[in-house]
Amino acid sequence: MVLMRLYARKHLMEVVPGSSSRKRNLLDVARFLKFAVNKYGADKKWLPLVADDLKELIGHRQTAPKPTVPIKPEELMVLFVDDGNLKIGNANRNVHS
């Protein structure tokens, strides 16, 4: 579908091919177009691209995503209520009162 290709060209030129944000953007547009056709009777010419064409438009990641460091339990912060006041503090795992 020409509309989705134009959308990608206009709004996603700076977004890395294969990235999760590019995929999310294009899938959101595809879902909206499908909804408009199926639920509100828009002309079938507005149906979005199908699987292989959509995958081609999303593209493929050229480099692997950088690994992230996992959060250690002692680094987690939690919200809790103490004497009716909302407080922020370290997570205490497996602590029983």
PyMOL commands that set and color helices and strands:
alter all, ss='L'
color gray80, all
select helices_A, chain A and resi 2-11+20-40+44-46+51-58+73-75
alter helices_A, ss='H'
color red, helices_A
select strands_A, chain A and resi 77-82+85-90
alter strands_A, ss='S'
color yellow, strands_A
deselect
rebuild
show_as cartoon
